[in-house]
Amino acid sequence: ALVHYLFLDDPRTQRVVAEPRADNAKMIGYMQNQCFHCEKEFDFPHKRAALMMLGRERFFDRCELA
């Protein structure tokens, strides 16, 4: 619902990006179920992160919330 709100609030929003810990399989799995995809993994000084992205078109084409 939050991602849906972000897209509806400002029509200029083209993508939503998140960076959960790369070892947080539960969160990454949940995000993939909501149409996010993992672009890549990268390192911060304090964690290894997964770059998760969801584009506007993909959201409105595939997600059940839209």
HUMOWO-V670074 format. One record per backbone hydrogen bond with DSSP energy under -1.0 kcal/mol. NH is the residue of the N-H (numbers start at 1). CO is the residue of the C=O. If there is no record, write none. Layout:
nh->NH co->CO
nh->NH co->CO
//
This chain:
nh->5 co->1
nh->6 co->2
nh->7 co->3
nh->8 co->4
nh->9 co->5
nh->10 co->6
nh->13 co->10
nh->16 co->54
nh->18 co->52
nh->22 co->48
nh->24 co->21
nh->25 co->23
nh->28 co->24
nh->29 co->25
nh->30 co->26
nh->31 co->27
nh->32 co->28
nh->33 co->29
nh->35 co->32
nh->36 co->31
nh->37 co->53
nh->39 co->51
nh->42 co->49
nh->44 co->47
nh->49 co->42
nh->50 co->20
nh->51 co->40
nh->52 co->18
nh->53 co->37
nh->54 co->16
nh->56 co->14
nh->59 co->55
nh->60 co->56
nh->61 co->57
nh->62 co->58
nh->63 co->59
//
